[in-house]
Amino acid sequence: MWARATVVVTLATAALATGCGASAREIVDESRERGGGLTADLVVDAVDTVAERQGVDTVALRSVTVVFTQVVLEVGVPADGADDAEAADGAEADAGGIEVLADVDEVVVYEYGTSGRFGEHGLAGPRSMVRSTIEAPLGSTLFTLEQAGVERFDEMVATALAEADLAGGYATGATIARPPGGGEPRTVVTVTGDGDSVDVMLAPDGGVVVEEGE
């Protein structure tokens, strides 16, 4: 999951740079003018918008990737299949939350953006995903924002910047997912600066996670 998530951040950054015809420096400058882009508010807004689209109270997430003003979400499809605007229109919120989605066997992708220049504006999707037959059962990979400690997301970004300790460092992206072997969700913040890039992994409580062998 971590290797795939890092690739997602790299590709998303490249897409933003080439898709809008702007240089990487222009993207960074505008992002900083907006306050950085990697904020808990952006993540919460993206997930809340998906919840409204699906007609549920709690979204079952497999991964969240944040790049400046854009969020890419891998999301479990609700059991009733209400995963489009028409189905969600007027639908009552699902009081069962994550428990109702425990047996989902399909994941789709949404993209949420706050800038018409860098990525989509509003919610785009869902797009279907082709799952590998060797992937772990979905139930062991799903999580909620609360389980990931989203209320500490801004603190995690600040901790990652301090931990990376790069001159002129700034957070270029973040991913949230469960480790391949299961366990609580981890947030990986990518910090770039001084000609280098560092990934800092954090637990839901905001503490830095050091993997074995490092």
GUMAR-16218 format. One record per residue: residue number from 1; residue in three letters; y, x, z of N, C-alpha, C, O in turn. Coordinates in Angstrom, 2 decimals, decimal comma, m for minus. Layout:
BEGIN
SITE	NUM	ALA	Y	X	Z	Y	X	Z	Y	X	Z	Y	X	Z;
...
***
This chain:
BEGIN
SITE	1	MET	m1,21	0,83	0,00	0,00	0,00	0,00	1,25	0,86	0,00	2,22	0,55	m0,69;
SITE	2	TRP	1,23	1,98	0,80	2,46	2,77	0,89	2,78	3,44	m0,43	3,94	3,49	m0,83;
SITE	3	ALA	1,76	3,97	m1,12	2,01	4,61	m2,41	2,55	3,60	m3,39	3,49	3,90	m4,13;
SITE	4	ARG	1,98	2,39	m3,42	2,44	1,36	m4,34	3,86	0,94	m4,01	4,67	0,73	m4,91;
SITE	5	ALA	4,16	0,82	m2,72	5,49	0,40	m2,31	6,54	1,43	m2,71	7,63	1,07	m3,15;
SITE	6	THR	6,20	2,72	m2,56	7,14	3,77	m2,94	7,42	3,72	m4,44	8,55	3,91	m4,87;
SITE	7	VAL	6,38	3,45	m5,23	6,56	3,31	m6,68	7,48	2,14	m6,99	8,32	2,23	m7,88;
SITE	8	VAL	7,31	1,03	m6,25	8,16	m0,14	m6,47	9,62	0,22	m6,26	10,47	m0,16	m7,06;
SITE	9	VAL	9,91	0,95	m5,17	11,29	1,35	m4,89	11,82	2,23	m6,02	12,93	2,02	m6,49;
SITE	10	THR	11,02	3,21	m6,45	11,46	4,12	m7,50	11,74	3,38	m8,80	12,77	3,61	m9,43;
SITE	11	LEU	10,83	2,50	m9,20	11,00	1,75	m10,44	12,18	0,80	m10,36	12,92	0,64	m11,32;
SITE	12	ALA	12,34	0,15	m9,19	13,45	m0,79	m9,04	14,78	m0,06	m9,14	15,72	m0,55	m9,77;
SITE	13	THR	14,86	1,12	m8,53	16,09	1,89	m8,63	16,38	2,27	m10,07	17,52	2,17	m10,52;
SITE	14	ALA	15,36	2,71	m10,79	15,54	3,09	m12,19	15,95	1,89	m13,03	16,80	2,01	m13,91;
SITE	15	ALA	15,36	0,74	m12,76	15,67	m0,46	m13,53	17,11	m0,87	m13,32	17,79	m1,29	m14,26;
SITE	16	LEU	17,59	m0,75	m12,08	18,97	m1,11	m11,82	19,91	m0,17	m12,55	20,95	m0,59	m13,06;
SITE	17	ALA	19,54	1,10	m12,60	20,41	2,09	m13,24	20,48	1,90	m14,74	21,54	2,03	m15,34;
SITE	18	THR	19,34	1,60	m15,35	19,31	1,51	m16,81	19,63	0,11	m17,31	20,22	m0,05	m18,37;
SITE	19	GLY	19,22	m0,90	m16,53	19,37	m2,28	m16,98	20,81	m2,72	m17,09	21,14	m3,56	m17,93;
SITE	20	CYS	21,68	m2,17	m16,26	23,07	m2,62	m16,28	23,97	m1,61	m16,98	25,17	m1,84	m17,09;
SITE	21	GLY	23,40	m0,49	m17,45	24,19	0,49	m18,15	25,10	1,28	m17,25	26,03	1,93	m17,72;
SITE	22	ALA	24,85	1,24	m15,94	25,67	1,97	m14,98	24,96	3,25	m14,56	23,74	3,33	m14,60;
SITE	23	SER	25,75	4,25	m14,17	25,16	5,49	m13,69	24,67	5,30	m12,26	25,09	4,37	m11,57;
SITE	24	ALA	23,78	6,20	m11,82	23,29	6,14	m10,45	24,44	6,25	m9,46	24,44	5,58	m8,43;
SITE	25	ARG	25,43	7,08	m9,77	26,58	7,24	m8,88	27,36	5,94	m8,75	27,80	5,59	m7,65;
SITE	26	GLU	27,53	5,22	m9,87	28,25	3,94	m9,81	27,51	2,94	m8,94	28,12	2,17	m8,19;
SITE	27	ILE	26,17	2,95	m9,03	25,37	2,04	m8,21	25,55	2,36	m6,74	25,73	1,47	m5,92;
SITE	28	VAL	25,49	3,65	m6,41	25,64	4,07	m5,03	27,03	3,72	m4,51	27,18	3,20	m3,40;
SITE	29	ASP	28,05	4,01	m5,32	29,43	3,74	m4,89	29,64	2,25	m4,63	30,24	1,87	m3,62;
SITE	30	GLU	29,15	1,39	m5,55	29,35	m0,03	m5,35	28,56	m0,52	m4,14	29,04	m1,35	m3,37;
SITE	31	SER	27,36	0,01	m3,97	26,56	m0,38	m2,82	27,27	m0,03	m1,52	27,28	m0,83	m0,58;
SITE	32	ARG	27,86	1,15	m1,46	28,57	1,55	m0,25	29,79	0,67	0,00	30,12	0,35	1,14;
SITE	33	GLU	30,46	0,29	m1,09	31,60	m0,60	m0,95	31,18	m1,95	m0,37	31,95	m2,62	0,33;
SITE	34	ARG	29,93	m2,35	m0,66	29,41	m3,62	m0,16	28,84	m3,48	1,25	28,34	m4,45	1,82;
SITE	35	GLY	28,91	m2,27	1,81	28,37	m2,06	3,13	26,97	m1,49	3,12	26,31	m1,47	4,16;
SITE	36	GLY	26,49	m1,02	1,97	25,19	m0,38	1,90	24,13	m1,21	1,24	23,30	m0,66	0,50;
SITE	37	GLY	24,11	m2,51	1,46	23,12	m3,35	0,79	21,84	m3,53	1,56	21,24	m4,60	1,51;
SITE	38	LEU	21,38	m2,49	2,29	20,14	m2,61	3,05	20,43	m3,20	4,42	20,63	m2,47	5,38;
SITE	39	THR	20,45	m4,51	4,50	20,78	m5,18	5,75	19,75	m6,25	6,07	19,09	m6,79	5,18;
SITE	40	ALA	19,63	m6,55	7,36	18,73	m7,62	7,78	19,15	m8,94	7,17	18,30	m9,76	6,81;
SITE	41	ASP	20,46	m9,17	7,05	20,96	m10,44	6,49	20,44	m10,64	5,07	20,05	m11,75	4,70;
SITE	42	LEU	20,42	m9,57	4,27	19,94	m9,68	2,89	18,47	m10,05	2,87	18,05	m10,91	2,09;
SITE	43	VAL	17,66	m9,41	3,73	16,23	m9,69	3,79	15,98	m11,12	4,25	15,17	m11,84	3,65;
SITE	44	VAL	16,66	m11,54	5,30	16,48	m12,90	5,84	16,91	m13,94	4,81	16,22	m14,95	4,64;
SITE	45	ASP	18,03	m13,70	4,14	18,50	m14,65	3,12	17,47	m14,80	2,00	17,21	m15,91	1,53;
SITE	46	ALA	16,88	m13,68	1,59	15,88	m13,72	0,52	14,67	m14,53	0,94	14,19	m15,37	0,18;
SITE	47	VAL	14,16	m14,29	2,14	12,97	m15,00	2,61	13,28	m16,47	2,87	12,46	m17,33	2,55;
SITE	48	ASP	14,44	m16,77	3,42	14,83	m18,18	3,64	14,91	m18,93	2,32	14,54	m20,11	2,25;
SITE	49	THR	15,40	m18,27	1,28	15,51	m18,92	m0,02	14,13	m19,20	m0,60	13,92	m20,25	m1,21;
SITE	50	VAL	13,19	m18,27	m0,41	11,81	m18,50	m0,86	11,19	m19,64	m0,06	10,48	m20,48	m0,63;
SITE	51	ALA	11,44	m19,69	1,25	10,89	m20,76	2,08	11,37	m22,12	1,60	10,60	m23,07	1,55;
SITE	52	GLU	12,64	m22,20	1,24	13,19	m23,46	0,72	12,52	m23,82	m0,61	12,20	m24,99	m0,85;
SITE	53	ARG	12,30	m22,83	m1,47	11,66	m23,08	m2,76	10,22	m23,57	m2,56	9,77	m24,47	m3,26;
SITE	54	GLN	9,50	m22,96	m1,60	8,11	m23,33	m1,36	7,96	m24,60	m0,53	6,91	m25,23	m0,53;
SITE	55	GLY	9,01	m24,99	0,19	8,93	m26,15	1,05	8,16	m25,88	2,32	7,42	m26,74	2,80;
SITE	56	VAL	8,31	m24,67	2,89	7,62	m24,30	4,12	8,62	m23,79	5,14	9,75	m23,43	4,81;
SITE	57	ASP	8,17	m23,76	6,41	8,99	m23,18	7,47	8,85	m21,67	7,51	9,83	m20,95	7,74;
SITE	58	THR	7,62	m21,18	7,30	7,33	m19,76	7,45	6,68	m19,24	6,17	5,70	m19,80	5,68;
SITE	59	VAL	7,24	m18,15	5,64	6,72	m17,56	4,41	5,68	m16,50	4,75	5,91	m15,65	5,61;
SITE	60	ALA	4,53	m16,56	4,07	3,50	m15,54	4,22	3,82	m14,40	3,26	3,71	m14,55	2,04;
SITE	61	LEU	4,19	m13,27	3,80	4,61	m12,13	2,99	3,50	m11,09	2,90	2,78	m10,85	3,86;
SITE	62	ARG	3,37	m10,47	1,73	2,49	m9,30	1,62	3,30	m8,03	1,54	2,86	m6,98	2,02;
SITE	63	SER	4,49	m8,09	0,95	5,38	m6,94	0,97	6,81	m7,40	0,70	7,04	m8,42	0,04;
SITE	64	VAL	7,75	m6,63	1,21	9,17	m6,84	0,95	9,75	m5,49	0,54	9,59	m4,50	1,26;
SITE	65	THR	10,41	m5,44	m0,60	11,04	m4,21	m1,07	12,53	m4,47	m1,27	12,92	m5,39	m1,98;
SITE	66	VAL	13,35	m3,65	m0,63	14,81	m3,81	m0,69	15,42	m2,60	m1,39	15,18	m1,47	m0,99;
SITE	67	VAL	16,20	m2,85	m2,43	16,91	m1,78	m3,13	18,34	m2,23	m3,34	18,61	m3,09	m4,18;
SITE	68	PHE	19,26	m1,66	m2,59	20,66	m2,03	m2,66	20,84	m3,54	m2,49	20,57	m4,06	m1,41;
SITE	69	THR	21,27	m4,24	m3,50	21,55	m5,68	m3,36	20,43	m6,55	m3,89	20,65	m7,73	m4,17;
SITE	70	GLN	19,23	m6,01	m4,02	18,10	m6,76	m4,59	16,90	m6,67	m3,65	16,65	m5,64	m3,04;
SITE	71	VAL	16,15	m7,80	m3,55	14,93	m7,84	m2,76	13,79	m8,34	m3,64	13,93	m9,36	m4,32;
SITE	72	VAL	12,68	m7,63	m3,63	11,46	m8,05	m4,33	10,44	m8,42	m3,28	10,16	m7,62	m2,38;
SITE	73	LEU	9,86	m9,64	m3,38	8,94	m10,13	m2,37	7,60	m10,51	m2,99	7,56	m11,23	m3,98;
SITE	74	GLU	6,52	m10,02	m2,40	5,19	m10,50	m2,73	4,85	m11,57	m1,70	4,84	m11,29	m0,50;
SITE	75	VAL	4,57	m12,79	m2,17	4,49	m13,95	m1,29	3,19	m14,72	m1,52	2,79	m14,93	m2,67;
SITE	76	GLY	2,54	m15,14	m0,43	1,36	m15,98	m0,54	1,75	m17,38	m0,98	2,75	m17,93	m0,52;
SITE	77	VAL	0,95	m17,96	m1,87	1,21	m19,31	m2,37	0,70	m20,33	m1,34	m0,44	m20,22	m0,89;
SITE	78	PRO	1,52	m21,31	m0,96	1,08	m22,33	0,00	m0,17	m23,06	m0,48	m0,41	m23,18	m1,68;
SITE	79	ALA	m0,96	m23,53	0,47	m2,23	m24,17	0,15	m2,06	m25,39	m0,75	m2,95	m25,69	m1,54;
SITE	80	ASP	m0,91	m26,09	m0,64	m0,71	m27,28	m1,46	m0,19	m26,94	m2,85	0,01	m27,82	m3,68;
SITE	81	GLY	0,04	m25,63	m3,10	0,48	m25,19	m4,42	1,94	m25,49	m4,70	2,39	m25,34	m5,84;
SITE	82	ALA	2,70	m25,91	m3,68	4,12	m26,22	m3,89	4,91	m24,94	m4,00	5,54	m24,49	m3,04;
SITE	83	ASP	4,88	m24,36	m5,20	5,51	m23,07	m5,38	6,45	m23,04	m6,57	6,59	m22,02	m7,24;
SITE	84	ASP	7,10	m24,16	m6,83	8,13	m24,19	m7,85	9,22	m25,15	m7,40	9,04	m25,91	m6,45;
SITE	85	ALA	10,35	m25,10	m8,09	11,51	m25,87	m7,65	11,22	m27,36	m7,61	11,65	m28,04	m6,68;
SITE	86	GLU	10,50	m27,88	m8,61	10,24	m29,30	m8,66	9,34	m29,74	m7,51	9,56	m30,80	m6,92;
SITE	87	ALA	8,32	m28,95	m7,19	7,41	m29,31	m6,12	8,11	m29,26	m4,78	7,82	m30,06	m3,90;
SITE	88	ALA	9,03	m28,31	m4,62	9,70	m28,15	m3,34	10,82	m29,15	m3,16	11,26	m29,40	m2,03;
SITE	89	ASP	11,30	m29,72	m4,24	12,42	m30,64	m4,16	12,05	m31,86	m3,32	11,20	m32,66	m3,72;
SITE	90	GLY	12,70	m31,99	m2,18	12,45	m33,14	m1,32	11,21	m33,01	m0,47	10,91	m33,92	0,29;
SITE	91	ALA	10,49	m31,90	m0,59	9,27	m31,74	0,20	9,62	m31,44	1,65	10,60	m30,76	1,94;
SITE	92	GLU	8,80	m31,97	2,55	9,03	m31,71	3,96	8,58	m30,30	4,29	7,62	m29,79	3,71;
SITE	93	ALA	9,27	m29,67	5,23	8,90	m28,32	5,64	7,52	m28,33	6,28	7,16	m29,28	6,98;
SITE	94	ASP	6,77	m27,29	6,04	5,41	m27,16	6,55	5,44	m26,68	7,99	5,70	m25,51	8,24;
SITE	95	ALA	5,18	m27,59	8,93	5,26	m27,26	10,35	4,17	m26,29	10,76	4,29	m25,63	11,79;
SITE	96	GLY	3,09	m26,18	9,96	1,99	m25,30	10,32	2,32	m23,83	10,15	1,68	m22,98	10,78;
SITE	97	GLY	3,31	m23,51	9,33	3,74	m22,15	9,15	2,63	m21,24	8,64	1,85	m21,63	7,78;
SITE	98	ILE	2,59	m20,02	9,19	1,70	m18,99	8,68	0,24	m19,37	8,80	m0,57	m18,94	7,98;
SITE	99	GLU	m0,14	m20,18	9,83	m1,54	m20,54	10,00	m2,07	m21,31	8,79	m3,21	m21,12	8,39;
SITE	100	VAL	m1,24	m22,16	8,21	m1,64	m22,96	7,06	m1,94	m22,06	5,87	m2,74	m22,42	5,00;
SITE	101	LEU	m1,30	m20,89	5,81	m1,45	m20,01	4,67	m2,50	m18,92	4,89	m2,60	m17,99	4,09;
SITE	102	ALA	m3,28	m19,02	5,96	m4,22	m17,96	6,30	m5,28	m17,77	5,23	m5,80	m16,67	5,07;
SITE	103	ASP	m5,62	m18,81	4,49	m6,69	m18,73	3,50	m6,18	m18,65	2,06	m6,93	m18,95	1,13;
SITE	104	VAL	m4,93	m18,26	1,87	m4,40	m18,18	0,51	m5,16	m17,12	m0,28	m5,56	m16,09	0,27;
SITE	105	ASP	m5,35	m17,37	m1,55	m6,04	m16,41	m2,41	m5,19	m16,02	m3,61	m5,71	m15,49	m4,60;
SITE	106	GLU	m3,89	m16,30	m3,53	m2,99	m15,96	m4,64	m1,66	m15,48	m4,09	m1,14	m16,02	m3,11;
SITE	107	VAL	m1,13	m14,45	m4,72	0,17	m13,90	m4,37	1,06	m13,91	m5,60	0,61	m13,57	m6,70;
SITE	108	VAL	2,30	m14,30	m5,43	3,27	m14,29	m6,52	4,46	m13,43	m6,13	4,61	m13,06	m4,96;
SITE	109	VAL	5,29	m13,12	m7,10	6,44	m12,24	m6,87	7,74	m13,00	m7,11	7,90	m13,69	m8,12;
SITE	110	TYR	8,66	m12,86	m6,17	10,02	m13,38	m6,32	10,99	m12,21	m6,29	10,72	m11,17	m5,68;
SITE	111	GLU	12,13	m12,38	m6,97	13,21	m11,42	m6,88	14,47	m12,16	m6,45	14,79	m13,23	m6,96;
SITE	112	TYR	15,16	m11,57	m5,50	16,38	m12,19	m4,97	17,50	m11,16	m5,03	17,33	m10,03	m4,58;
SITE	113	GLY	18,64	m11,55	m5,59	19,76	m10,62	m5,69	21,07	m11,27	m5,32	21,23	m12,49	m5,42;
SITE	114	THR	22,01	m10,45	m4,89	23,33	m10,95	m4,53	24,41	m10,42	m5,47	25,59	m10,72	m5,30;
SITE	115	SER	24,01	m9,63	m6,48	24,98	m9,07	m7,41	24,54	m9,34	m8,84	23,43	m8,99	m9,22;
SITE	116	GLY	25,39	m9,97	m9,62	25,06	m10,19	m11,01	24,99	m8,91	m11,81	24,38	m8,87	m12,87;
SITE	117	ARG	25,60	m7,84	m11,29	25,60	m6,57	m12,01	24,33	m5,78	m11,72	23,76	m5,17	m12,62;
SITE	118	PHE	23,90	m5,78	m10,47	22,73	m5,01	m10,08	21,60	m5,96	m9,73	21,48	m6,36	m8,57;
SITE	119	GLY	20,78	m6,33	m10,70	19,68	m7,24	m10,45	20,10	m8,68	m10,62	21,23	m8,98	m11,02;
SITE	120	GLU	19,16	m9,58	m10,31	19,42	m11,01	m10,45	20,45	m11,49	m9,43	20,68	m10,85	m8,40;
SITE	121	HIS	21,05	m12,62	m9,75	21,92	m13,30	m8,78	21,19	m14,56	m8,34	20,96	m15,45	m9,16;
SITE	122	GLY	20,84	m14,65	m7,06	20,05	m15,76	m6,58	18,57	m15,44	m6,69	18,18	m14,28	m6,73;
SITE	123	LEU	17,74	m16,50	m6,74	16,28	m16,33	m6,72	15,69	m16,46	m8,11	16,00	m17,40	m8,85;
SITE	124	ALA	14,83	m15,52	m8,46	14,09	m15,58	m9,73	12,60	m15,54	m9,42	12,16	m14,81	m8,53;
SITE	125	GLY	11,82	m16,32	m10,16	10,38	m16,36	m9,94	9,93	m17,78	m9,63	10,74	m18,71	m9,64;
SITE	126	PRO	8,63	m17,94	m9,36	7,68	m16,86	m9,10	7,05	m16,30	m10,37	6,93	m16,99	m11,38;
SITE	127	ARG	6,64	m15,03	m10,30	5,84	m14,40	m11,33	4,43	m14,16	m10,78	4,27	m13,78	m9,62;
SITE	128	SER	3,44	m14,37	m11,60	2,06	m14,18	m11,17	1,73	m12,70	m11,07	2,34	m11,86	m11,73;
SITE	129	MET	0,75	m12,40	m10,23	0,26	m11,05	m10,07	m1,23	m11,02	m10,40	m1,94	m11,99	m10,14;
SITE	130	VAL	m1,68	m9,94	m10,97	m3,11	m9,75	m11,22	m3,65	m8,87	m10,10	m3,26	m7,71	m9,97;
SITE	131	ARG	m4,55	m9,43	m9,30	m5,08	m8,70	m8,15	m6,26	m7,84	m8,55	m7,07	m8,21	m9,41;
SITE	132	SER	m6,36	m6,68	m7,91	m7,51	m5,81	m8,12	m8,69	m6,35	m7,31	m8,51	m6,89	m6,22;
SITE	133	THR	m9,89	m6,20	m7,86	m11,08	m6,68	m7,16	m11,40	m5,84	m5,94	m12,23	m6,24	m5,12;
SITE	134	ILE	m10,76	m4,65	m5,80	m11,06	m3,80	m4,65	m10,02	m3,93	m3,55	m10,11	m3,25	m2,53;
SITE	135	GLU	m9,05	m4,79	m3,74	m8,03	m4,98	m2,71	m8,63	m5,65	m1,48	m9,64	m6,35	m1,57;
SITE	136	ALA	m7,99	m5,43	m0,33	m8,43	m6,05	0,91	m8,17	m7,55	0,84	m7,29	m7,99	0,10;
SITE	137	PRO	m8,94	m8,36	1,61	m8,69	m9,80	1,65	m7,23	m10,07	2,01	m6,65	m9,37	2,84;
SITE	138	LEU	m6,64	m11,08	1,39	m5,22	m11,33	1,60	m4,88	m11,59	3,06	m3,81	m11,20	3,53;
SITE	139	GLY	m5,79	m12,25	3,78	m5,49	m12,59	5,17	m5,12	m11,41	6,02	m4,31	m11,54	6,94;
SITE	140	SER	m5,69	m10,23	5,73	m5,42	m9,04	6,52	m4,15	m8,32	6,09	m3,73	m7,36	6,74;
SITE	141	THR	m3,53	m8,77	5,01	m2,33	m8,10	4,50	m1,06	m8,91	4,70	0,04	m8,38	4,54;
SITE	142	LEU	m1,20	m10,19	5,05	m0,03	m11,06	5,18	0,65	m10,89	6,53	0,02	m10,54	7,53;
SITE	143	PHE	1,95	m11,15	6,54	2,73	m11,07	7,78	3,97	m11,93	7,65	4,30	m12,40	6,56;
SITE	144	THR	4,66	m12,12	8,76	5,93	m12,84	8,75	7,06	m11,85	9,07	6,81	m10,75	9,56;
SITE	145	LEU	8,28	m12,25	8,78	9,41	m11,38	9,10	9,50	m11,10	10,58	9,84	m9,99	11,00;
SITE	146	GLU	9,18	m12,11	11,39	9,23	m11,92	12,83	8,23	m10,85	13,27	8,54	m10,02	14,12;
SITE	147	GLN	7,03	m10,88	12,69	6,03	m9,88	13,04	6,47	m8,47	12,63	6,07	m7,49	13,25;
SITE	148	ALA	7,29	m8,38	11,60	7,78	m7,08	11,13	8,99	m6,60	11,93	9,46	m5,48	11,71;
SITE	149	GLY	9,49	m7,42	12,85	10,65	m7,02	13,64	11,94	m7,02	12,86	12,76	m6,12	13,01;
SITE	150	VAL	12,13	m8,06	12,02	13,31	m8,08	11,15	14,62	m8,04	11,93	15,63	m7,57	11,41;
SITE	151	GLU	14,61	m8,53	13,18	15,85	m8,52	13,96	16,30	m7,09	14,27	17,44	m6,88	14,69;
SITE	152	ARG	15,41	m6,11	14,07	15,75	m4,71	14,31	15,91	m3,93	12,99	16,00	m2,71	13,01;
SITE	153	PHE	15,96	m4,63	11,88	15,99	m3,95	10,59	17,20	m3,03	10,46	17,06	m1,89	10,03;
SITE	154	ASP	18,38	m3,52	10,83	19,58	m2,69	10,73	19,46	m1,46	11,63	19,87	m0,36	11,25;
SITE	155	GLU	18,89	m1,66	12,81	18,65	m0,54	13,72	17,67	0,46	13,11	17,83	1,67	13,26;
SITE	156	MET	16,65	m0,06	12,42	15,66	0,82	11,77	16,33	1,69	10,70	16,03	2,88	10,60;
SITE	157	VAL	17,22	1,10	9,92	17,91	1,87	8,88	18,74	2,98	9,52	18,74	4,12	9,04;
SITE	158	ALA	19,44	2,65	10,61	20,25	3,66	11,30	19,37	4,77	11,87	19,72	5,94	11,82;
SITE	159	THR	18,21	4,38	12,43	17,29	5,37	12,98	16,75	6,28	11,88	16,64	7,49	12,07;
SITE	160	ALA	16,43	5,69	10,72	15,91	6,48	9,60	16,95	7,50	9,12	16,60	8,64	8,81;
SITE	161	LEU	18,20	7,09	9,06	19,26	8,01	8,63	19,36	9,19	9,59	19,51	10,34	9,17;
SITE	162	ALA	19,28	8,89	10,89	19,36	9,95	11,89	18,12	10,84	11,84	18,23	12,06	11,97;
SITE	163	GLU	16,95	10,24	11,66	15,70	10,98	11,64	15,63	11,90	10,41	15,17	13,04	10,51;
SITE	164	ALA	16,08	11,39	9,25	16,04	12,20	8,01	17,01	13,37	8,09	16,72	14,47	7,61;
SITE	165	ASP	18,17	13,13	8,71	19,16	14,18	8,95	19,50	14,95	7,67	19,48	16,18	7,65;
SITE	166	LEU	19,82	14,21	6,61	20,20	14,82	5,34	21,71	14,76	5,17	22,33	13,73	5,44;
SITE	167	ALA	22,31	15,84	4,72	23,75	15,86	4,48	24,11	14,82	3,43	23,53	14,81	2,34;
SITE	168	GLY	25,06	13,96	3,74	25,46	12,91	2,81	24,39	11,87	2,60	24,40	11,17	1,59;
SITE	169	GLY	23,45	11,77	3,52	22,32	10,86	3,35	22,69	9,39	3,37	23,59	8,99	4,10;
SITE	170	TYR	22,01	8,61	2,58	22,18	7,16	2,57	20,83	6,52	2,28	19,98	7,13	1,64;
SITE	171	ALA	20,65	5,30	2,75	19,39	4,59	2,56	19,35	3,99	1,17	20,17	3,13	0,83;
SITE	172	THR	18,40	4,44	0,35	18,31	3,97	m1,03	17,33	2,82	m1,20	17,36	2,12	m2,21;
SITE	173	GLY	16,47	2,61	m0,23	15,50	1,53	m0,34	14,66	1,41	0,91	14,65	2,31	1,75;
SITE	174	ALA	13,96	0,29	1,04	13,07	0,08	2,17	11,94	m0,83	1,73	12,12	m1,71	0,88;
SITE	175	THR	10,77	m0,62	2,32	9,64	m1,51	2,07	9,04	m1,94	3,40	9,06	m1,18	4,38;
SITE	176	ILE	8,51	m3,16	3,43	7,82	m3,67	4,61	6,45	m4,14	4,17	6,33	m4,93	3,23;
SITE	177	ALA	5,41	m3,66	4,83	4,03	m4,06	4,50	3,11	m3,62	5,63	3,48	m2,80	6,47;
SITE	178	ARG	1,91	m4,19	5,64	0,90	m3,72	6,58	0,24	m2,46	6,02	0,15	m2,30	4,81;
SITE	179	PRO	m0,23	m1,56	6,90	m0,96	m0,38	6,44	m2,26	m0,80	5,73	m2,75	m1,90	5,98;
SITE	180	PRO	m2,81	0,04	4,88	m4,04	m0,30	4,14	m5,19	m0,70	5,05	m5,99	m1,56	4,69;
SITE	181	GLY	m5,29	m0,08	6,23	m6,39	m0,39	7,13	m6,11	m1,55	8,06	m6,91	m1,83	8,95;
SITE	182	GLY	m4,98	m2,24	7,86	m4,61	m3,34	8,74	m3,69	m2,86	9,85	m3,29	m1,69	9,89;
SITE	183	GLY	m3,37	m3,76	10,76	m2,46	m3,43	11,84	m1,10	m4,06	11,63	m0,87	m4,77	10,65;
SITE	184	GLU	m0,18	m3,79	12,57	1,12	m4,43	12,50	1,93	m3,91	11,31	1,73	m2,78	10,87;
SITE	185	PRO	2,84	m4,74	10,78	3,65	m4,32	9,63	4,46	m3,07	9,94	4,86	m2,84	11,08;
SITE	186	ARG	4,68	m2,28	8,94	5,52	m1,09	9,04	6,69	m1,21	8,07	6,54	m1,76	6,98;
SITE	187	THR	7,82	m0,69	8,47	9,00	m0,62	7,59	9,22	0,83	7,23	9,37	1,68	8,11;
SITE	188	VAL	9,24	1,12	5,93	9,48	2,49	5,45	10,85	2,52	4,78	11,08	1,83	3,79;
SITE	189	VAL	11,75	3,31	5,34	13,10	3,45	4,81	13,20	4,78	4,07	12,88	5,82	4,62;
SITE	190	THR	13,66	4,74	2,81	13,84	5,94	2,02	15,29	6,41	2,11	16,21	5,66	1,78;
SITE	191	VAL	15,48	7,63	2,57	16,82	8,21	2,73	16,98	9,33	1,71	16,12	10,20	1,59;
SITE	192	THR	18,08	9,30	0,97	18,35	10,30	m0,06	19,66	11,02	0,26	20,63	10,39	0,69;
SITE	193	GLY	19,67	12,32	0,05	20,89	13,10	0,29	20,59	14,58	0,25	19,44	14,99	0,45;
SITE	194	ASP	21,60	15,38	m0,02	21,45	16,83	m0,01	20,35	17,29	m0,96	19,64	18,26	m0,70;
SITE	195	GLY	20,22	16,56	m2,09	19,24	16,93	m3,10	17,80	16,68	m2,69	16,89	17,24	m3,29;
SITE	196	ASP	17,58	15,86	m1,68	16,23	15,61	m1,19	16,07	14,13	m0,88	17,05	13,39	m0,86;
SITE	197	SER	14,83	13,71	m0,65	14,53	12,32	m0,31	13,45	12,32	0,78	12,47	13,05	0,68;
SITE	198	VAL	13,64	11,49	1,81	12,73	11,44	2,94	12,37	10,00	3,23	13,24	9,13	3,27;
SITE	199	ASP	11,07	9,72	3,44	10,60	8,40	3,86	10,38	8,42	5,37	9,67	9,28	5,89;
SITE	200	VAL	10,98	7,47	6,06	10,81	7,35	7,51	10,12	6,03	7,80	10,60	4,97	7,40;
SITE	201	MET	8,98	6,08	8,50	8,21	4,87	8,82	8,53	4,42	10,24	8,60	5,22	11,17;
SITE	202	LEU	8,73	3,09	10,38	9,09	2,54	11,68	8,22	1,34	12,03	7,81	0,57	11,15;
SITE	203	ALA	7,94	1,19	13,31	7,16	0,07	13,83	8,07	m1,13	14,06	9,29	m0,98	14,06;
SITE	204	PRO	7,50	m2,31	14,27	8,32	m3,51	14,50	9,27	m3,38	15,70	10,29	m4,07	15,76;
SITE	205	ASP	8,93	m2,51	16,66	9,82	m2,33	17,82	10,97	m1,38	17,52	11,80	m1,12	18,39;
SITE	206	GLY	11,01	m0,84	16,29	12,09	0,05	15,89	11,79	1,52	16,09	12,61	2,36	15,72;
SITE	207	GLY	10,64	1,84	16,68	10,29	3,23	16,92	9,76	3,92	15,68	9,15	3,28	14,83;
SITE	208	VAL	9,99	5,22	15,57	9,50	6,00	14,44	8,00	6,19	14,57	7,50	6,51	15,65;
SITE	209	VAL	7,27	6,00	13,46	5,82	6,18	13,43	5,51	7,49	12,73	5,94	7,71	11,60;
SITE	210	VAL	4,77	8,34	13,40	4,35	9,62	12,81	2,86	9,50	12,49	2,04	9,30	13,39;
SITE	211	GLU	2,52	9,62	11,20	1,14	9,50	10,79	0,35	10,74	11,18	0,91	11,84	11,28;
SITE	212	GLU	m0,95	10,56	11,41	m1,81	11,68	11,79	m1,79	12,74	10,71	m1,82	12,44	9,51;
SITE	213	GLY	m1,75	14,00	11,15	m1,76	15,11	10,22	m0,36	15,60	9,88	m0,21	16,63	9,22;
SITE	214	GLU	0,67	14,88	10,32	2,03	15,31	10,03	2,58	16,12	11,21	3,72	16,59	11,16;
***
